[in-house]
Amino acid sequence: MGILFIVFCGSIIIDDSFSQHVYGVQDDILVLQTGIISTTDKDFAVSNNFETRILQDGKIMRISGITTTGEAYYVYQKIENGITIVNGKILVNGIFVPIITKDVVFEQEIQEKSKTELSMAVKLPHYTYSNYPFVISVKVFDPEKNPQPKFEESVGTLENVFVNVTITNRFDEFVTSLSGNTDSSGLFRGSYLVNEGIVGQGKFNANVTVNDGLNSESKSFTTFFRGDIRNYFDKD
């Protein structure tokens, strides 16, 4: 019996009863952040044809779709104790093969001990393709309560701290800015959809500043914006 996938172009299907529990929908799905799913043997670029469902009262996200080369896949993602867990399979040559994550799907985590009254842990992707969201997550801590914080930790987090992220290109030209306050878990998350025609594809800087009204701390991080994801994968 054949396997049937009904695919909607970029659709999000959410029951009304679950809508209050959805945590960011597309911006929180690692596969959609990077545009890549991987097996032990090969990487695949996901297309814009996918369907997303929210399961178990908002605790699990399920995405199913096809890659740019026609392979069907499904992915389940959930967060437990601040850690993102991803499971799924992709249909390769008629056989479902497990999907793996590589360092949380190319996500880099940066923590530094701060000598100021604020410290931060920042997560951002190494690279993002055109028409995919660049997602940056910033968690702010009180260094007296947690002198060397890790992103998945909750000890010493600070609520209602202002966060500003300014993205510039390699010529130090302004691209966009993202800003807001940390939530009750000390977290701020910002998202920028990388434009297909962005000037100077390549190295970009994400400059992060946190400010609680009395103290301020800044860090700079490097990321890469790329063109069409299909240009980076074999079509054979």
C-alpha contacts under 8 A as a table, 3 or more apart, distances in Angstrom:
res1	aa1	res2	aa2	distance
5	F	65	G	7.49
5	F	72	A	7.49
7	V	49	N	6.15
7	V	50	F	5.63
7	V	51	E	6.01
7	V	64	S	7.58
7	V	65	G	5.94
7	V	66	I	7.89
8	F	11	S	5.51
8	F	49	N	5.84
8	F	50	F	5.68
8	F	51	E	5.70
9	C	48	N	6.09
9	C	49	N	4.30
9	C	50	F	5.85
9	C	51	E	7.44
10	G	48	N	5.55
10	G	49	N	5.46
10	G	50	F	5.38
10	G	51	E	6.57
11	S	50	F	6.61
11	S	51	E	5.44
11	S	52	T	6.78
12	I	51	E	6.07
12	I	52	T	5.08
12	I	53	R	6.76
13	I	51	E	7.05
13	I	52	T	5.84
13	I	53	R	5.34
13	I	54	I	7.55
14	I	18	F	6.68
14	I	19	S	6.42
14	I	52	T	7.92
14	I	53	R	5.90
14	I	54	I	5.94
15	D	18	F	5.43
15	D	19	S	6.49
15	D	54	I	7.66
16	D	19	S	5.21
17	S	20	Q	7.33
18	F	21	H	5.51
18	F	22	V	6.77
18	F	54	I	7.20
18	F	57	D	5.63
18	F	58	G	5.92
19	S	22	V	5.55
19	S	58	G	7.82
21	H	57	D	6.80
21	H	58	G	4.97
21	H	59	K	7.85
22	V	25	V	6.15
22	V	54	I	7.30
22	V	58	G	5.42
23	Y	28	D	7.07
23	Y	58	G	7.68
24	G	27	D	5.52
24	G	28	D	5.43
25	V	28	D	5.72
25	V	29	I	6.82
25	V	61	M	7.99
26	Q	29	I	5.36
26	Q	32	L	6.60
26	Q	33	Q	7.83
27	D	30	L	7.82
27	D	32	L	7.30
27	D	33	Q	6.50
27	D	133	P	6.79
27	D	135	V	6.65
27	D	191	S	6.88
28	D	33	Q	7.47
29	I	32	L	5.47
29	I	33	Q	6.28
29	I	61	M	7.81
29	I	77	Q	7.26
30	L	33	Q	4.97
30	L	34	T	6.37
30	L	105	V	6.76
31	V	34	T	5.57
31	V	35	G	5.54
31	V	36	I	5.80
31	V	37	I	6.18
31	V	46	V	7.87
31	V	105	V	7.58
32	L	35	G	4.96
32	L	36	I	7.46
32	L	46	V	7.78
32	L	132	Y	6.85
32	L	133	P	7.51
33	Q	125	P	7.96
33	Q	128	T	7.24
33	Q	132	Y	6.24
33	Q	133	P	5.53
33	Q	134	F	6.37
33	Q	135	V	6.72
34	T	105	V	7.25
34	T	106	F	7.63
34	T	125	P	7.25
34	T	127	Y	7.29
34	T	128	T	5.71
34	T	129	Y	7.21
34	T	132	Y	7.18
34	T	133	P	7.91
35	G	45	A	5.76
35	G	46	V	5.40
35	G	47	S	7.76
35	G	128	T	7.63
35	G	129	Y	7.12
35	G	132	Y	6.79
35	G	229	I	7.45
36	I	43	D	6.62
36	I	44	F	5.62
36	I	45	A	4.72
36	I	46	V	5.80
36	I	105	V	7.98
37	I	43	D	5.88
37	I	44	F	5.34
37	I	45	A	6.56
37	I	46	V	7.02
37	I	99	I	6.73
37	I	100	I	7.55
37	I	101	T	7.69
38	S	41	D	7.73
38	S	42	K	5.88
38	S	43	D	4.31
38	S	44	F	6.06
38	S	99	I	5.58
38	S	100	I	5.60
38	S	101	T	6.68
38	S	102	K	7.87
39	T	42	K	5.34
39	T	43	D	6.31
39	T	97	V	7.05
39	T	98	P	6.37
39	T	99	I	4.94
39	T	100	I	5.42
40	T	99	I	7.81
40	T	100	I	6.87
44	F	67	T	6.47
44	F	68	T	7.66
44	F	69	T	7.86
44	F	233	F	7.35
45	A	67	T	5.56
45	A	68	T	5.75
45	A	69	T	7.73
45	A	229	I	6.64
45	A	230	R	6.84
45	A	233	F	7.12
46	V	65	G	7.87
46	V	66	I	6.41
46	V	67	T	4.08
46	V	68	T	5.60
47	S	50	F	7.43
47	S	65	G	7.75
47	S	66	I	6.24
47	S	67	T	4.99
47	S	68	T	4.86
49	N	65	G	5.75
49	N	66	I	6.28
50	F	63	I	6.70
50	F	64	S	5.55
50	F	65	G	4.05
50	F	66	I	6.73
51	E	63	I	5.58
51	E	64	S	5.35
51	E	65	G	6.18
52	T	61	M	7.01
52	T	62	R	5.60
52	T	63	I	4.37
52	T	64	S	6.59
53	R	61	M	5.87
53	R	62	R	5.14
53	R	63	I	6.42
54	I	57	D	7.28
54	I	58	G	5.43
54	I	59	K	7.47
54	I	60	I	5.97
54	I	61	M	4.81
54	I	62	R	6.36
55	L	58	G	5.50
55	L	59	K	6.34
55	L	60	I	5.06
55	L	61	M	6.10
55	L	62	R	7.24
56	Q	59	K	5.44
56	Q	60	I	6.15
57	D	60	I	7.81
58	G	61	M	7.25
59	K	78	K	6.09
59	K	79	I	7.33
60	I	76	Y	6.71
60	I	77	Q	5.68
60	I	78	K	4.72
60	I	79	I	7.74
61	M	76	Y	5.70
61	M	77	Q	5.17
61	M	78	K	6.42
62	R	74	Y	7.11
62	R	75	V	5.64
62	R	76	Y	4.56
62	R	77	Q	6.46
63	I	74	Y	5.60
63	I	75	V	5.25
63	I	76	Y	6.61
64	S	72	A	7.50
64	S	73	Y	5.63
64	S	74	Y	4.14
64	S	75	V	6.37
65	G	72	A	5.74
65	G	73	Y	5.63
65	G	74	Y	6.56
66	I	69	T	7.80
66	I	70	G	5.56
66	I	71	E	5.27
66	I	72	A	4.36
66	I	73	Y	5.98
67	T	70	G	5.13
67	T	71	E	5.24
67	T	72	A	6.57
67	T	73	Y	7.62
68	T	71	E	7.67
68	T	230	R	6.96
69	T	235	K	6.38
71	E	90	I	6.73
71	E	91	L	5.67
71	E	92	V	6.32
72	A	90	I	5.82
72	A	91	L	5.37
73	Y	88	G	7.41
73	Y	89	K	5.69
73	Y	90	I	4.08
73	Y	91	L	6.07
74	Y	88	G	5.45
74	Y	89	K	5.72
74	Y	90	I	6.55
75	V	86	V	6.95
75	V	87	N	5.71
75	V	88	G	4.09
75	V	89	K	6.64
76	Y	86	V	5.80
76	Y	87	N	5.22
76	Y	88	G	5.83
77	Q	84	T	7.01
77	Q	85	I	5.67
77	Q	86	V	4.54
77	Q	87	N	6.47
78	K	84	T	5.84
78	K	85	I	5.39
78	K	86	V	6.73
79	I	82	G	5.92
79	I	83	I	5.37
79	I	84	T	4.43
79	I	85	I	5.97
80	E	83	I	5.28
80	E	84	T	6.53
80	E	85	I	7.32
81	N	152	E	7.30
82	G	152	E	4.92
82	G	153	E	7.20
83	I	152	E	6.11
84	T	104	V	7.93
86	V	100	I	7.97
86	V	101	T	7.34
87	N	98	P	7.72
87	N	99	I	6.54
87	N	100	I	7.38
88	G	98	P	5.96
88	G	99	I	5.27
88	G	100	I	7.96
89	K	96	F	5.75
89	K	97	V	5.25
89	K	98	P	4.34
89	K	99	I	5.03
90	I	95	I	7.98
90	I	96	F	5.25
90	I	97	V	5.29
90	I	98	P	6.49
90	I	99	I	6.59
91	L	94	G	5.86
91	L	95	I	5.30
91	L	96	F	4.28
91	L	97	V	6.22
92	V	95	I	5.32
92	V	96	F	6.15
92	V	97	V	6.63
101	T	104	V	5.41
101	T	105	V	4.97
102	K	105	V	4.67
102	K	106	F	5.88
103	D	106	F	5.52
103	D	107	E	6.26
103	D	108	Q	7.53
104	V	107	E	5.40
106	F	125	P	5.94
106	F	126	H	6.06
106	F	127	Y	7.90
107	E	123	K	6.69
107	E	124	L	5.85
107	E	125	P	4.51
107	E	126	H	6.28
108	Q	123	K	5.81
108	Q	124	L	5.87
108	Q	125	P	5.99
108	Q	126	H	6.51
109	E	121	A	7.27
109	E	122	V	5.98
109	E	123	K	4.74
109	E	124	L	7.04
109	E	151	F	7.46
110	I	121	A	5.83
110	I	122	V	5.41
110	I	123	K	6.48
111	Q	120	M	6.72
111	Q	121	A	4.69
111	Q	122	V	6.70
111	Q	148	Q	7.43
111	Q	149	P	6.85
111	Q	150	K	6.40
111	Q	151	F	7.62
112	E	119	S	7.54
112	E	120	M	7.31
112	E	121	A	7.21
112	E	148	Q	6.84
112	E	149	P	7.94
113	K	119	S	6.88
113	K	143	P	7.81
113	K	147	P	6.25
113	K	148	Q	5.18
113	K	149	P	7.64
114	S	117	E	7.64
114	S	118	L	6.80
114	S	119	S	5.17
114	S	120	M	7.91
114	S	143	P	6.80
114	S	147	P	7.34
114	S	148	Q	7.90
116	T	119	S	7.12
116	T	143	P	7.77
116	T	215	N	7.67
116	T	216	S	7.91
116	T	217	E	7.11
117	E	142	D	6.54
117	E	143	P	6.43
117	E	144	E	7.86
117	E	215	N	6.28
117	E	216	S	7.85
118	L	140	V	6.91
118	L	141	F	5.99
118	L	142	D	5.44
118	L	143	P	6.08
118	L	210	V	7.78
118	L	215	N	6.93
118	L	216	S	6.97
118	L	217	E	6.37
119	S	140	V	5.78
119	S	141	F	5.14
119	S	142	D	6.34
119	S	143	P	5.87
119	S	147	P	7.98
119	S	149	P	7.88
119	S	217	E	7.17
120	M	138	V	6.67
120	M	139	K	5.46
120	M	140	V	4.47
120	M	141	F	5.90
120	M	149	P	7.53
121	A	138	V	5.93
121	A	139	K	5.26
121	A	140	V	6.68
121	A	149	P	6.86
121	A	150	K	6.27
121	A	151	F	5.33
122	V	136	I	7.25
122	V	137	S	5.70
122	V	138	V	4.61
122	V	139	K	6.41
122	V	151	F	7.06
123	K	136	I	5.78
123	K	137	S	5.15
123	K	138	V	6.59
123	K	151	F	7.77
124	L	134	F	7.71
124	L	135	V	6.23
124	L	136	I	4.69
124	L	137	S	6.59
124	L	223	T	7.64
125	P	128	T	6.80
125	P	134	F	7.22
125	P	135	V	7.27
125	P	136	I	7.58
125	P	223	T	6.75
126	H	222	T	7.66
126	H	223	T	5.10
126	H	224	F	6.21
127	Y	223	T	5.62
127	Y	224	F	4.39
127	Y	225	F	5.64
127	Y	226	R	7.10
128	T	132	Y	6.56
128	T	133	P	7.16
128	T	134	F	5.92
128	T	194	V	7.40
128	T	224	F	6.38
128	T	225	F	5.06
128	T	226	R	6.11
129	Y	132	Y	5.61
129	Y	194	V	6.81
129	Y	225	F	5.84
129	Y	226	R	4.66
129	Y	227	G	5.56
129	Y	228	D	6.21
129	Y	229	I	5.64
130	S	193	L	7.66
130	S	194	V	5.02
130	S	195	N	5.55
130	S	196	E	4.67
130	S	197	G	7.99
130	S	225	F	7.25
130	S	226	R	6.08
130	S	227	G	5.01
130	S	228	D	5.48
130	S	229	I	6.96
131	N	193	L	6.02
131	N	194	V	5.41
131	N	195	N	5.93
131	N	196	E	6.06
131	N	228	D	7.89
132	Y	193	L	5.60
132	Y	194	V	5.88
133	P	191	S	6.05
133	P	192	Y	5.32
133	P	193	L	4.15
133	P	194	V	5.99
134	F	191	S	5.56
134	F	192	Y	5.11
134	F	193	L	6.06
134	F	194	V	6.58
135	V	189	R	7.09
135	V	190	G	5.80
135	V	191	S	4.45
135	V	192	Y	6.57
136	I	189	R	5.79
136	I	190	G	5.45
136	I	191	S	6.44
137	S	187	L	7.01
137	S	188	F	5.76
137	S	189	R	4.37
137	S	190	G	6.50
138	V	163	V	7.86
138	V	187	L	5.76
138	V	188	F	5.16
138	V	189	R	6.29
139	K	151	F	6.55
139	K	157	T	7.25
139	K	182	T	7.44
139	K	186	G	5.35
139	K	187	L	4.49
139	K	188	F	6.33
140	V	157	T	5.70
140	V	158	L	5.70
140	V	159	E	7.97
140	V	161	V	7.47
140	V	182	T	7.49
140	V	186	G	5.45
140	V	187	L	6.73
140	V	210	V	7.65
141	F	145	K	7.85
141	F	146	N	6.81
141	F	149	P	7.16
141	F	155	V	7.87
141	F	156	G	5.25
141	F	157	T	4.24
141	F	158	L	5.39
141	F	186	G	7.12
142	D	145	K	5.55
142	D	146	N	6.17
142	D	147	P	7.52
142	D	156	G	5.20
142	D	157	T	6.24
142	D	158	L	6.53
143	P	146	N	4.80
143	P	147	P	4.19
143	P	148	Q	7.15
143	P	149	P	7.83
143	P	156	G	7.36
144	E	147	P	5.74
144	E	156	G	7.92
145	K	155	V	6.98
145	K	156	G	5.00
146	N	149	P	5.57
146	N	155	V	6.31
146	N	156	G	5.48
149	P	153	E	6.71
150	K	153	E	5.47
154	S	157	T	5.72
154	S	185	S	6.81
154	S	186	G	7.86
157	T	185	S	6.35
157	T	186	G	4.80
158	L	161	V	6.61
158	L	182	T	7.29
158	L	184	S	7.54
158	L	185	S	7.27
158	L	186	G	4.75
159	E	181	N	7.61
159	E	182	T	5.25
159	E	183	D	5.36
159	E	184	S	5.10
159	E	185	S	6.61
159	E	186	G	4.84
159	E	187	L	7.75
160	N	181	N	5.01
160	N	182	T	4.85
160	N	183	D	6.10
160	N	184	S	7.53
160	N	186	G	7.51
160	N	212	D	7.51
161	V	181	N	5.16
161	V	182	T	5.29
161	V	186	G	7.79
161	V	210	V	6.65
161	V	211	N	5.88
161	V	212	D	4.76
162	F	179	S	7.38
162	F	180	G	5.75
162	F	181	N	4.38
162	F	182	T	6.60
162	F	210	V	5.62
162	F	211	N	5.17
162	F	212	D	6.09
163	V	179	S	5.45
163	V	180	G	5.49
163	V	181	N	5.78
163	V	182	T	7.15
163	V	188	F	7.05
163	V	208	V	7.14
163	V	209	T	5.77
163	V	210	V	4.54
163	V	211	N	6.56
164	N	177	S	7.06
164	N	178	L	5.80
164	N	179	S	4.31
164	N	180	G	6.76
164	N	208	V	5.81
164	N	209	T	5.26
164	N	210	V	6.51
165	V	177	S	5.44
165	V	178	L	5.00
165	V	179	S	6.11
165	V	206	A	6.32
165	V	207	N	5.49
165	V	208	V	4.58
165	V	209	T	6.53
166	T	174	F	7.54
166	T	175	V	7.71
166	T	176	T	6.11
166	T	177	S	4.33
166	T	178	L	6.51
166	T	205	N	7.99
166	T	206	A	5.75
166	T	207	N	5.13
166	T	208	V	6.65
167	I	174	F	6.33
167	I	175	V	5.46
167	I	176	T	5.42
167	I	177	S	6.00
167	I	204	F	6.88
167	I	205	N	5.56
167	I	206	A	4.62
167	I	207	N	6.31
168	T	171	F	7.61
168	T	172	D	5.25
168	T	173	E	5.15
168	T	174	F	4.55
168	T	175	V	5.13
168	T	176	T	7.28
168	T	204	F	5.78
168	T	205	N	5.29
168	T	206	A	6.74
169	N	172	D	5.20
169	N	173	E	5.40
169	N	174	F	6.76
169	N	175	V	6.74
169	N	200	G	6.94
169	N	203	K	6.58
169	N	204	F	4.48
169	N	205	N	6.24
170	R	173	E	7.31
170	R	200	G	7.50
170	R	202	G	7.76
170	R	203	K	5.76
170	R	204	F	5.58
170	R	205	N	7.24
176	T	192	Y	7.95
178	L	190	G	5.85
178	L	191	S	7.38
178	L	192	Y	7.94
179	S	190	G	7.15
180	G	188	F	6.87
181	N	188	F	6.30
182	T	185	S	7.38
182	T	186	G	4.95
182	T	187	L	4.70
182	T	188	F	4.63
183	D	186	G	5.22
183	D	187	L	5.36
183	D	188	F	6.56
184	S	187	L	7.37
194	V	198	I	7.27
194	V	225	F	7.20
195	N	198	I	5.18
196	E	227	G	6.26
196	E	228	D	7.16
197	G	227	G	7.88
198	I	201	Q	6.39
201	Q	224	F	7.52
201	Q	225	F	5.56
201	Q	226	R	5.56
201	Q	227	G	6.98
202	G	224	F	5.06
202	G	225	F	5.28
202	G	226	R	6.08
203	K	222	T	6.90
203	K	223	T	5.96
203	K	224	F	4.56
203	K	225	F	6.66
204	F	222	T	5.88
204	F	223	T	5.31
204	F	224	F	5.58
204	F	225	F	6.96
205	N	220	S	6.69
205	N	221	F	5.70
205	N	222	T	4.74
205	N	223	T	6.19
206	A	220	S	5.72
206	A	221	F	5.12
206	A	222	T	6.17
206	A	223	T	7.21
207	N	218	S	7.20
207	N	219	K	5.94
207	N	220	S	4.34
207	N	221	F	6.33
208	V	218	S	5.49
208	V	219	K	5.26
208	V	220	S	6.03
208	V	221	F	7.93
209	T	216	S	6.97
209	T	217	E	5.65
209	T	218	S	4.25
209	T	219	K	6.57
210	V	216	S	5.59
210	V	217	E	5.40
210	V	218	S	6.45
211	N	214	L	7.09
211	N	215	N	5.66
211	N	216	S	4.36
211	N	217	E	6.67
212	D	215	N	5.71
212	D	216	S	6.78
213	G	216	S	7.67
226	R	229	I	7.51
227	G	231	N	7.61
228	D	231	N	5.73
228	D	232	Y	7.75
229	I	232	Y	5.68
229	I	233	F	7.34
230	R	233	F	5.60
